[in-house]
Each structure stands twice: as structure tokens, then as C-alpha cells.
Amino acid sequence: MLPPRKWRVLFFALAVVFVVPSLSGVIVELREWQGNQIQCIHGGAWATAPKPCGTVDYWYERVFTGTVRSVTEISDTDRRLEISPEENFLGDSKGTVTATVNQACLTPNDPEIKAGDRWLFYIRANEIPFDGPSKPLSQAQENVAQLRQLAHMTNSGILSGNVMRIEAGKMSRAPNHKIVAKRVSDGTEYSTVSDNDGEFVYKPLPAGVYEVTANTMEGLWAAGAKVEVKPGKCAAAQPRFKLQPP
């Protein structure tokens, strides 16, 4: 006999944690939605990845803005959306696009998707990941501007990442921290500074391979990263830089 529906996802999440220890980033978040307690599973690389930049094309198959034409209930929390694409940034999104979404687990800042809504959609395997970067178009103007900028880059790309500090076993943001990217081909260095959340984004960098380091403050050290910046693409320095005493 199957356990009650509200416990099934939790049992599955616990099974994932115990059977696949490498997914140590798995987080089971409990939420209240329409009077029911829902388990939202966040995990794997998404738990520690920097904020998405551009099309994040190694994770997503289609990226576009569009209007939701209809919303059909297919389970307690899942909905099937019929979407009319408007501005396309990645993949073939002509005609009507069908995608599913877990409405209960959309990020706290995202409202329930309804017919008539206009969103910036990031779709993978005909699904809209609830912990992905999809968001209402009214909240996505900065993202859309960046996507348009990338579409016109022929010899440059964008490099982004995240830097944190670990002190006394606790992790915190590292704002106003200098990060240096050194181009391997000729040694040219470019620098930028993290924002209040520890996120950093370089202005367009010439295409090439870069050695990126956050070791710019005495007494703190983090492993570096080698990243290839491709024309018209976003590259992420991964995993995030974790500064701590050497």
C-alpha cells in the first residue's frame, strides 16, 4: 500500500539522500500551498551554482519570453502550460510550446503562473524547473537585457560567479571582494568586484581561456578555476569560491 500522497515525495527525497550520498546538496523544503504541506526538493549542482547568466545553455534547451495561453491541472501541484513564444534566445520555440511546472514549489518571489501571464521561460526536457531562473517578465528586464546583449557578441562573452567566506565553520557572503581573471594566451588580467550577495559578473571579456582567482586578500585562500569564455555565451566559475584561512 502506498503511503499518503503528502509523504511520498518526502520518502523519495530521503531515498535520494541515502542512496546517492554524492548529492549532499539535496535540501527538502517544506511549504504550505493551498492549505496543504508540500515537499520541494532542491539539490545537486543547483544548490551551490552561481546565479544563472544568459541562456545557461548547458542546462536548458529553450529560453524565450512568452505569454501563457492556458493552464491545465495534471496533479495536485503540477500544471501543463500552453505558451506562445515572443522573443527567442535559445532553441527552437516556434508555434505553441507545451511545458509542465510544479506550481507549489516556484521560488518564493514567483507567483502562481496563470493564463495571460508573460514570463521569461527557461525550459529543460519540456519542464520549467521550479528552482531555475524562469520569472515573470516584469521581474526579468535585467535578464532580458543581458540575453539581448549576448546575442550581439561575436568575439566576447560574459564570465560570472560567486564568492563566499568561511569563518568559524560558518559560511557568509563576501561583498566587495576583488576577483581576477588572467587570460592564459597572453597573461592579460581583468578584475571585477563582487556585489552585496557575493555575486560577480565581468563586463564582456574577449573570448579565450582564463585562470580565475579570488585570492586577492591577505589571510584568505580559495581554490582557483580555469574557465573558457566563448563568443556570445555565459561562462560560470564553478564551484563558487570559498574563502578561508590557509
Sequence and secondary structure as in RCSB ss.txt:
>XXXX:A:sequence
MLPPRKWRVLFFALAVVFVVPSLSGVIVELREWQGNQIQCIHGGAWATAPKPCGTVDYWYERVFTGTVRSVTEIS
DTDRRLEISPEENFLGDSKGTVTATVNQACLTPNDPEIKAGDRWLFYIRANEIPFDGPSKPLSQAQENVAQLRQL
AHMTNSGILSGNVMRIEAGKMSRAPNHKIVAKRVSDGTEYSTVSDNDGEFVYKPLPAGVYEVTANTMEGLWAAGA
KVEVKPGKCAAAQPRFKLQPP
>XXXX:A:secstr
    HHHHHHHHHHHHHHH TT TT EEEEEEETTEEEEEEE GGGGT     TT TTT SEEEEEEEEEEEE S
SSEEEEEEEEEEEEES   S EEEEEEGGGS TTS    TT EEEEEEBTTB  TTSS EEGGG HHHHHHHHHH
HT SSEEEEEEEEEEEETTEEEE TT EEEEEETTT  EEEEE  TTSEEE S EESEEEEEE   STT B   E
EEEE TT EEE SS EEEB  
